């Protein structure tokens, strides 16, 4: 959600430039655009939601700061939510997988394996969560 300023009018072109930037980074294995812009449902309060999966062994914090700084310049906005899929929560990862537009896919097998793992874990988690919530509802 927007915090300080509206997105630039040419955000679609800028996202293409961001995709090219992410493609050139050696540490980015795959990347998604997700949220309102990915669904072509951008509203006045929309921000740019990008999720990246980094190569193993990369310092995720340093990489996130570096990528975020560069994306801020490329997209000409501070309204960016950058998610590192290697470290994101299960519900957030599933949301990214369900509602995305693929920006970068250097290793399709790794992307498919990651998506499959997240979906399997999520469905197990969701079943357990439903059981717990029902039990709480009925027993207080």
C-alpha positions, -999 to +999 in steps of 0.1 A: +000+000+000+012+035-009+029+054+019+044+085+004+037+091-033+019+077-063+035+054-087+050+069-119+027+069-149+052+048-169+054+021-143+048-007-168+078+003-188+098+007-156+089-028-145+103-042-178+135-024-170+134-038-135+130-073-150+161-068-172+180-056-141+170-087-121+179-109-151+214-095-151+220-101-114+239-134-108+223-140-074+187-139-086+174-173-097+138-163-104+116-133-097+079-125-097+057-094-098+027-100-076-001-081-061-023-055-078+001-047-107+005-084-115-032-088-118-036-056-138-057-043-109-035-014-098-054+012-077-043+047-067-029+032-035-010+004-051+027-003-047+051-025-066+053-060-051+083-080-062+095-114-049+129-129-057+145-162-050+182-160-044+210-184-051+220-205-021+249-191-001+239-155-009+236-131+021+199-124+018+200-092+039+228-076+019+212-087-014+178-074-004+192-040+005+212-038-027+183-049-049+159-026-032+182+004-036+186-003-074+149-010-079+140+023-062+161+041-088+149+020-118+112+022-108+115+059-097+095+052-065+100+042-029+067+023-030+083-011-033+077-043-013+106-066-020+102-102-007+130-127-005+113-160-011+142-179+005+131-165+039+095-155+035+066-170+055+046-199+041+013-179+037+032-151+019+051-175-003+018-192-013+002-158-020+031-150-044+028-184-061-009-180-066-010-144-079+021-137-099+036-126-132+070-142-138+097-116-144+129-138-144+133-176-147+170-186-150+165-221-136+129-233-143+136-266-124+145-247-092+114-225-096+091-255-100+108-274-071+103-244-049+067-238-059+059-275-054+075-275-019+056-244-009+023-257-021+027-291-003+038-274+029+010-248+026-018-274+021-005-294+051-004-262+071-038-251+060-054-284+070-038-282+104-048-245+108-084-253+099-085-282+125-070-259+152-094-231+144-124-254+145-113-269+178-109-234+193-143-223+180-161-253+195-142-256+227-133-219+234 
